[in-house]
């Protein structure tokens, strides 16, 4: 009797990389993704850093063509990634490239529940989806469903988020290409597409996300340590719900307004207080999670394996999570 296909839950970078690796090895799998195809086409329009090792893994193990990978660069006109320690790619473009030619993918399948067998029973876990379907009986389940992993919550419920004491705010903006070339590009190079400025304990960051003919997409961050214990800090809200990420406290704009006069170019352009009010802003929580080794062993005994940010999440600011997800997938395949 043939073995059931491997069930991969989550079509982010780790899930897509693993799927491609398995497909190249002719190992049957089914990929399940919460978001619909339309939702996927609109998400993750930001830049991430891919190390030379991960770049080589995407080409040699996941079978991604080098020219296709180069086309995901933040600036497609930049040089090839050959010989460079790292490259900046647009995550939406990279995931799109990884989906090309991929078979066995199901989109719009949101996890509803995870059924776990009793320890030592020899049974395998089953994932139930909101559409009434479920993973095949006896299938190995790969939890590649990211930071808020439903698979992790079921197999290691005690592995809760650690919130680090750094209020962080992220915004996005689209500039006309002419404005970008005149005011941002002089500060950017092929090897440096992340700009950073420190003002006391505060850090201002600008990331180039996608360079196109008519316009340029960029994102920016403002971060600092929380105020000393006992001192009120309206910007630090570790207990807020996920829905509270879009709520900007008035104190945020006041703080930026105080610091803005001393900002050099191009930070004074991007962090203009009035311009910020027109952008899509989010309050980020600097979260981390590490699942205990014994929990991973117990989950594996029930046919469940976690990869990427589902198992070892690091704070989003300065994170190399995409690289860890790629290497997890390659090692597992």
PEURGI-V765200 format. One record per helix or strand of 2 or more residues. SS is the DSSP state (2 for helix, 1 for strand). FROM is the first residue (numbers start at 1). TO is the last residue. Records with the same first field share a line. If there is no record, write none. Layout:
BEGIN
SS=FROM-TO  FROM-TO
END
This chain:
BEGIN
1=6-9  29-33  47-51  86-90  105-107  111-115  126-129  141-143  162-176  194-199  202-211  215-225  280-290  304-306  312-313
2=13-24  37-40  52-60  66-70  91-99  150-155  177-183  185-187  242-246  250-260  267-270  273-276  293-301  308-310  321-332
END
